[in-house]
Amino acid sequence: KIAVSLPDELVAFARAAVRDGAAASVSALVADALGERMRRQRLEDMLDEMLEETGGPLTDAERAWADDVLGG
């Protein structure tokens, strides 16, 4: 169990999500968001490893395409 401080705008968003039934609780919403962040980081790490094995970093055009496809 931890305590965190959030900007008022995020607190309002989280409480509205719970009120509207989009999240079971504020804690569940935060856990989902952190889980998504962790999955994204793992994918980025895997991509970095693959790039090291296949010849180097993405070009600007390749990165733009990947960001578009991944919603980044």
MMTF fields as JSON, N, C-alpha, C and O atoms, coordinates in Angstrom:
{
  "mmtfVersion": "1.0.0",
  "mmtfProducer": "UNKNOWN",
  "numBonds": 287,
  "numAtoms": 288,
  "numGroups": 72,
  "numChains": 1,
  "numModels": 1,
  "chainsPerModel": [1],
  "groupsPerChain": [72],
  "chainIdList": ["A"],
  "bondAtomList": [4, 2, 8, 6, 12, 10, 16, 14, 20, 18, 24, 22, 28, 26, 32, 30, 36, 34, 40, 38, 44, 42, 48, 46, 52, 50, 56, 54, 60, 58, 64, 62, 68, 66, 72, 70, 76, 74, 80, 78, 84, 82, 88, 86, 92, 90, 96, 94, 100, 98, 104, 102, 108, 106, 112, 110, 116, 114, 120, 118, 124, 122, 128, 126, 132, 130, 136, 134, 140, 138, 144, 142, 148, 146, 152, 150, 156, 154, 160, 158, 164, 162, 168, 166, 172, 170, 176, 174, 180, 178, 184, 182, 188, 186, 192, 190, 196, 194, 200, 198, 204, 202, 208, 206, 212, 210, 216, 214, 220, 218, 224, 222, 228, 226, 232, 230, 236, 234, 240, 238, 244, 242, 248, 246, 252, 250, 256, 254, 260, 258, 264, 262, 268, 266, 272, 270, 276, 274, 280, 278, 284, 282],
  "bondOrderList": [1, 1, 1, 1, 1, 1, 1, 1, 1, 1, 1, 1, 1, 1, 1, 1, 1, 1, 1, 1, 1, 1, 1, 1, 1, 1, 1, 1, 1, 1, 1, 1, 1, 1, 1, 1, 1, 1, 1, 1, 1, 1, 1, 1, 1, 1, 1, 1, 1, 1, 1, 1, 1, 1, 1, 1, 1, 1, 1, 1, 1, 1, 1, 1, 1, 1, 1, 1, 1, 1, 1],
  "groupList": [{"groupName": "LYS", "atomNameList": ["N", "CA", "C", "O"], "elementList": ["N", "C", "C", "O"], "formalChargeList": [0, 0, 0, 0], "bondAtomList": [1, 0, 2, 1, 3, 2], "bondOrderList": [1, 1, 2], "singleLetterCode": "K", "chemCompType": "L-PEPTIDE LINKING"}, {"groupName": "ILE", "atomNameList": ["N", "CA", "C", "O"], "elementList": ["N", "C", "C", "O"], "formalChargeList": [0, 0, 0, 0], "bondAtomList": [1, 0, 2, 1, 3, 2], "bondOrderList": [1, 1, 2], "singleLetterCode": "I", "chemCompType": "L-PEPTIDE LINKING"}, {"groupName": "ALA", "atomNameList": ["N", "CA", "C", "O"], "elementList": ["N", "C", "C", "O"], "formalChargeList": [0, 0, 0, 0], "bondAtomList": [1, 0, 2, 1, 3, 2], "bondOrderList": [1, 1, 2], "singleLetterCode": "A", "chemCompType": "L-PEPTIDE LINKING"}, {"groupName": "VAL", "atomNameList": ["N", "CA", "C", "O"], "elementList": ["N", "C", "C", "O"], "formalChargeList": [0, 0, 0, 0], "bondAtomList": [1, 0, 2, 1, 3, 2], "bondOrderList": [1, 1, 2], "singleLetterCode": "V", "chemCompType": "L-PEPTIDE LINKING"}, {"groupName": "SER", "atomNameList": ["N", "CA", "C", "O"], "elementList": ["N", "C", "C", "O"], "formalChargeList": [0, 0, 0, 0], "bondAtomList": [1, 0, 2, 1, 3, 2], "bondOrderList": [1, 1, 2], "singleLetterCode": "S", "chemCompType": "L-PEPTIDE LINKING"}, {"groupName": "LEU", "atomNameList": ["N", "CA", "C", "O"], "elementList": ["N", "C", "C", "O"], "formalChargeList": [0, 0, 0, 0], "bondAtomList": [1, 0, 2, 1, 3, 2], "bondOrderList": [1, 1, 2], "singleLetterCode": "L", "chemCompType": "L-PEPTIDE LINKING"}, {"groupName": "PRO", "atomNameList": ["N", "CA", "C", "O"], "elementList": ["N", "C", "C", "O"], "formalChargeList": [0, 0, 0, 0], "bondAtomList": [1, 0, 2, 1, 3, 2], "bondOrderList": [1, 1, 2], "singleLetterCode": "P", "chemCompType": "L-PEPTIDE LINKING"}, {"groupName": "ASP", "atomNameList": ["N", "CA", "C", "O"], "elementList": ["N", "C", "C", "O"], "formalChargeList": [0, 0, 0, 0], "bondAtomList": [1, 0, 2, 1, 3, 2], "bondOrderList": [1, 1, 2], "singleLetterCode": "D", "chemCompType": "L-PEPTIDE LINKING"}, {"groupName": "GLU", "atomNameList": ["N", "CA", "C", "O"], "elementList": ["N", "C", "C", "O"], "formalChargeList": [0, 0, 0, 0], "bondAtomList": [1, 0, 2, 1, 3, 2], "bondOrderList": [1, 1, 2], "singleLetterCode": "E", "chemCompType": "L-PEPTIDE LINKING"}, {"groupName": "PHE", "atomNameList": ["N", "CA", "C", "O"], "elementList": ["N", "C", "C", "O"], "formalChargeList": [0, 0, 0, 0], "bondAtomList": [1, 0, 2, 1, 3, 2], "bondOrderList": [1, 1, 2], "singleLetterCode": "F", "chemCompType": "L-PEPTIDE LINKING"}, {"groupName": "ARG", "atomNameList": ["N", "CA", "C", "O"], "elementList": ["N", "C", "C", "O"], "formalChargeList": [0, 0, 0, 0], "bondAtomList": [1, 0, 2, 1, 3, 2], "bondOrderList": [1, 1, 2], "singleLetterCode": "R", "chemCompType": "L-PEPTIDE LINKING"}, {"groupName": "GLY", "atomNameList": ["N", "CA", "C", "O"], "elementList": ["N", "C", "C", "O"], "formalChargeList": [0, 0, 0, 0], "bondAtomList": [1, 0, 2, 1, 3, 2], "bondOrderList": [1, 1, 2], "singleLetterCode": "G", "chemCompType": "PEPTIDE LINKING"}, {"groupName": "MET", "atomNameList": ["N", "CA", "C", "O"], "elementList": ["N", "C", "C", "O"], "formalChargeList": [0, 0, 0, 0], "bondAtomList": [1, 0, 2, 1, 3, 2], "bondOrderList": [1, 1, 2], "singleLetterCode": "M", "chemCompType": "L-PEPTIDE LINKING"}, {"groupName": "GLN", "atomNameList": ["N", "CA", "C", "O"], "elementList": ["N", "C", "C", "O"], "formalChargeList": [0, 0, 0, 0], "bondAtomList": [1, 0, 2, 1, 3, 2], "bondOrderList": [1, 1, 2], "singleLetterCode": "Q", "chemCompType": "L-PEPTIDE LINKING"}, {"groupName": "THR", "atomNameList": ["N", "CA", "C", "O"], "elementList": ["N", "C", "C", "O"], "formalChargeList": [0, 0, 0, 0], "bondAtomList": [1, 0, 2, 1, 3, 2], "bondOrderList": [1, 1, 2], "singleLetterCode": "T", "chemCompType": "L-PEPTIDE LINKING"}, {"groupName": "TRP", "atomNameList": ["N", "CA", "C", "O"], "elementList": ["N", "C", "C", "O"], "formalChargeList": [0, 0, 0, 0], "bondAtomList": [1, 0, 2, 1, 3, 2], "bondOrderList": [1, 1, 2], "singleLetterCode": "W", "chemCompType": "L-PEPTIDE LINKING"}],
  "groupTypeList": [0, 1, 2, 3, 4, 5, 6, 7, 8, 5, 3, 2, 9, 2, 10, 2, 2, 3, 10, 7, 11, 2, 2, 2, 4, 3, 4, 2, 5, 3, 2, 7, 2, 5, 11, 8, 10, 12, 10, 10, 13, 10, 5, 8, 7, 12, 5, 7, 8, 12, 5, 8, 8, 14, 11, 11, 6, 5, 14, 7, 2, 8, 10, 2, 15, 2, 7, 7, 3, 5, 11, 11],
  "groupIdList": [1, 2, 3, 4, 5, 6, 7, 8, 9, 10, 11, 12, 13, 14, 15, 16, 17, 18, 19, 20, 21, 22, 23, 24, 25, 26, 27, 28, 29, 30, 31, 32, 33, 34, 35, 36, 37, 38, 39, 40, 41, 42, 43, 44, 45, 46, 47, 48, 49, 50, 51, 52, 53, 54, 55, 56, 57, 58, 59, 60, 61, 62, 63, 64, 65, 66, 67, 68, 69, 70, 71, 72],
  "secStructList": [7, 7, 7, 7, 7, 7, 7, 2, 2, 2, 2, 2, 2, 2, 2, 2, 2, 2, 2, 6, 6, 1, 1, 1, 7, 2, 2, 2, 2, 2, 2, 2, 2, 2, 2, 2, 2, 2, 2, 2, 2, 2, 2, 2, 2, 2, 2, 2, 2, 2, 2, 2, 2, 2, 6, 1, 7, 7, 7, 2, 2, 2, 2, 2, 2, 2, 2, 2, 2, 2, 6, 7],
  "xCoordList": [0.855, 0.0, 0.901, 1.867, 0.57, 1.335, 0.376, -0.81, 0.906, 0.151, 0.86, 2.089, 0.094, 0.669, -0.09, -1.253, 0.584, -0.047, -0.272, 0.619, -1.465, -1.822, -2.368, -2.962, -2.167, -2.784, -4.312, -4.892, -4.939, -6.396, -7.13, -8.142, -6.632, -7.279, -7.316, -8.317, -6.224, -6.187, -7.086, -7.719, -7.142, -8.026, -9.475, -10.251, -9.839, -11.206, -11.524, -12.614, -10.573, -10.765, -10.978, -11.894, -10.143, -10.224, -11.547, -12.188, -11.955, -13.222, -14.408, -15.37, -14.339, -15.411, -15.461, -16.547, -14.308, -14.263, -14.926, -15.654, -14.679, -15.305, -16.805, -17.61, -17.17, -18.585, -19.355, -20.495, -18.724, -19.376, -19.294, -19.836, -18.621, -18.516, -17.414, -17.341, -16.557, -15.456, -14.29, -13.406, -14.28, -13.244, -13.898, -14.827, -13.405, -13.967, -13.627, -14.415, -12.447, -11.991, -10.853, -10.308, -10.51, -9.367, -8.105, -7.271, -7.963, -6.788, -6.722, -5.644, -7.857, -7.88, -7.505, -6.796, -7.968, -7.63, -6.131, -5.506, -5.565, -4.128, -3.338, -2.342, -3.768, -3.084, -3.139, -2.146, -4.292, -4.406, -3.465, -2.798, -3.413, -2.551, -1.072, -0.307, -0.679, 0.709, 1.035, 2.142, 0.074, 0.276, 0.485, 1.339, -0.288, -0.125, 1.238, 1.901, 1.653, 2.972, 4.086, 5.062, 3.936, 4.933, 4.987, 6.072, 3.82, 3.794, 4.451, 5.188, 4.187, 4.793, 6.311, 7.04, 6.777, 8.21, 8.87, 9.954, 8.216, 8.765, 8.855, 9.831, 7.838, 7.884, 9.014, 9.713, 9.189, 10.277, 11.631, 12.532, 11.776, 13.031, 13.289, 14.415, 12.246, 12.392, 12.771, 13.61, 12.162, 12.494, 13.953, 14.662, 14.397, 15.8, 16.748, 17.758, 16.422, 17.254, 17.268, 18.318, 16.104, 16.014, 16.817, 17.487, 16.745, 17.483, 18.984, 19.723, 19.434, 20.861, 21.307, 22.424, 20.434, 20.769, 20.661, 21.232, 19.93, 19.663, 20.241, 19.88, 21.117, 21.799, 21.597, 22.032, 20.976, 20.961, 19.595, 18.571, 19.59, 18.347, 17.489, 17.942, 16.237, 15.292, 15.665, 16.24, 15.321, 15.439, 14.282, 13.353, 14.338, 13.237, 11.928, 10.886, 11.966, 10.753, 10.21, 8.998, 11.09, 10.649, 10.052, 9.044, 10.674, 10.157, 8.788, 7.898, 8.61, 7.325, 6.244, 5.129, 6.58, 5.624, 5.254, 4.075, 6.252, 5.997, 5.154, 4.229, 5.468, 4.674, 3.229, 2.315, 3.008, 1.658, 0.908, -0.242, 1.562, 0.93, 0.645, -0.398, 1.567, 1.418, 0.656, 0.422, 0.269, -0.478, 0.367, -0.142, 1.684, 2.599, 2.816, 3.56],
  "yCoordList": [-1.166, 0.0, 1.23, 1.307, 2.198, 3.439, 4.624, 4.47, 5.774, 7.017, 7.836, 7.901, 8.449, 9.292, 10.604, 10.687, 11.616, 12.911, 13.066, 12.79, 13.507, 13.696, 15.096, 15.678, 15.636, 16.916, 16.817, 15.761, 17.907, 17.925, 17.409, 16.718, 17.736, 17.317, 15.785, 15.22, 15.118, 13.659, 13.032, 12.006, 13.639, 13.14, 13.241, 12.304, 14.358, 14.526, 13.505, 12.933, 13.278, 12.294, 10.911, 10.195, 10.533, 9.207, 9.029, 7.986, 10.011, 9.911, 9.835, 9.11, 10.579, 10.519, 9.142, 8.625, 8.547, 7.213, 6.191, 5.312, 6.305, 5.401, 5.668, 4.737, 6.921, 7.29, 6.802, 6.352, 6.894, 6.507, 5.006, 4.53, 4.27, 2.835, 2.38, 1.198, 3.299, 2.946, 2.309, 1.715, 2.427, 1.812, 1.375, 2.017, 0.281, -0.236, 0.659, 0.795, 1.264, 2.146, 3.005, 2.734, 4.029, 4.857, 4.007, 4.127, 3.15, 2.274, 1.363, 1.158, 0.812, -0.066, 0.699, 0.172, 1.921, 2.744, 3.043, 2.961, 3.386, 3.662, 2.392, 2.446, 1.254, -0.008, -0.344, -0.798, -0.125, -0.372, 0.529, 0.078, 1.799, 2.747, 2.372, 2.432, 1.992, 1.586, 0.283, 0.107, -0.624, -1.864, -1.605, -2.227, -0.692, -0.325, 0.308, 0.008, 1.164, 1.8, 0.762, 0.852, -0.223, -1.277, -2.119, -2.443, -2.472, -3.248, -2.476, -3.05, -1.194, -0.369, -0.31, -0.398, -0.162, -0.115, -1.432, -1.44, -2.54, -3.844, -3.992, -4.533, -3.51, -3.55, -2.682, -3.078, -1.51, -0.63, -1.279, -1.195, -1.925, -2.617, -3.747, -3.935, -4.492, -5.585, -5.045, -5.629, -3.946, -3.33, -2.88, -3.091, -2.265, -1.843, -3.027, -2.934, -4.141, -5.343, -5.853, -6.223, -5.869, -6.339, -5.436, -5.913, -4.142, -3.205, -3.396, -3.317, -3.646, -3.902, -5.133, -5.178, -6.121, -7.362, -7.232, -8.04, -6.216, -6.129, -4.898, -4.596, -4.183, -3.128, -1.705, -0.786, -1.48, -0.125, 0.488, -0.163, 1.748, 2.43, 2.72, 2.671, 3.024, 3.398, 4.741, 5.613, 4.877, 6.196, 7.044, 6.528, 8.341, 9.216, 8.774, 8.79, 8.383, 7.937, 6.646, 6.502, 5.712, 4.461, 4.718, 4.116, 5.608, 5.944, 6.618, 6.316, 7.524, 8.189, 7.166, 7.238, 6.212, 5.173, 4.346, 4.084, 3.936, 3.137, 3.904, 3.344, 5.177, 5.985, 6.064, 5.986, 6.214, 6.298, 4.996, 5.004, 3.877, 2.567, 2.239, 1.665, 2.6, 2.275, 3.332, 3.171, 4.41, 5.451, 6.296, 6.88, 6.362, 7.085, 8.433, 9.198],
  "zCoordList": [0.0, 0.0, 0.0, 0.759, -0.87, -0.924, -1.01, -1.303, -0.753, -0.919, -1.987, -2.016, -2.85, -3.892, -3.945, -3.548, -4.438, -4.665, -6.154, -6.957, -6.522, -7.927, -8.135, -7.227, -9.327, -9.641, -9.55, -9.807, -9.188, -9.015, -10.249, -10.127, -11.42, -12.664, -12.784, -13.224, -12.391, -12.452, -11.39, -11.638, -10.224, -9.169, -9.629, -9.446, -10.217, -10.708, -11.797, -11.818, -12.7, -13.759, -13.164, -13.568, -12.211, -11.595, -10.864, -10.995, -10.112, -9.377, -10.331, -10.077, -11.422, -12.428, -13.081, -13.345, -13.343, -13.942, -13.015, -13.477, -11.728, -10.763, -10.706, -10.75, -10.609, -10.537, -11.756, -11.641, -12.927, -14.179, -14.463, -15.46, -13.594, -13.763, -14.703, -15.042, -15.13, -16.028, -15.273, -15.891, -13.964, -13.127, -11.829, -11.338, -11.284, -10.035, -8.845, -7.909, -8.897, -7.831, -8.373, -9.443, -7.63, -8.017, -8.016, -8.913, -7.011, -6.956, -8.168, -8.728, -8.584, -9.758, -11.019, -11.877, -11.135, -12.3, -12.338, -13.395, -11.2, -11.125, -11.434, -12.155, -10.899, -11.172, -12.66, -13.228, -13.296, -14.739, -15.525, -16.456, -15.151, -15.857, -15.694, -16.656, -14.496, -14.274, -14.991, -15.499, -15.029, -15.765, -17.246, -17.876, -17.796, -19.209, -19.441, -20.434, -18.55, -18.659, -18.61, -19.355, -17.73, -17.607, -18.89, -19.371, -19.444, -20.688, -21.827, -22.629, -21.895, -22.93, -22.784, -23.772, -21.556, -21.3, -21.689, -22.272, -21.369, -21.739, -23.253, -23.774, -23.953, -25.417, -25.96, -26.892, -25.381, -25.811, -25.552, -26.387, -24.401, -24.088, -25.078, -25.538, -25.399, -26.352, -27.732, -28.418, -28.133, -29.418, -29.433, -30.418, -28.35, -28.266, -28.417, -29.115, -27.763, -27.882, -29.321, -29.846, -29.949, -31.326, -32.258, -33.175, -32.016, -32.855, -32.709, -33.69, -31.486, -31.274, -32.059, -32.575, -32.144, -32.842, -34.365, -35.097, -34.842, -36.283, -36.945, -38.082, -36.283, -36.989, -36.536, -37.231, -35.437, -34.934, -34.767, -34.977, -34.386, -34.046, -35.267, -36.411, -34.976, -36.019, -36.638, -35.987, -37.906, -38.529, -38.019, -37.398, -38.282, -37.873, -38.511, -37.855, -39.773, -40.468, -39.855, -39.694, -39.514, -38.888, -37.508, -37.139, -36.754, -35.425, -35.519, -34.723, -36.477, -36.661, -37.002, -36.486, -37.876, -38.238, -37.003, -36.763, -36.222, -35.037, -34.021, -33.431, -33.817, -32.894, -33.359, -32.538, -34.639, -35.185, -34.953, -34.515, -35.248, -35.11, -33.656, -33.345, -32.753, -31.341, -30.56, -29.363, -31.224, -30.544, -29.615, -28.658, -29.903, -29.018, -29.505, -28.891]
}
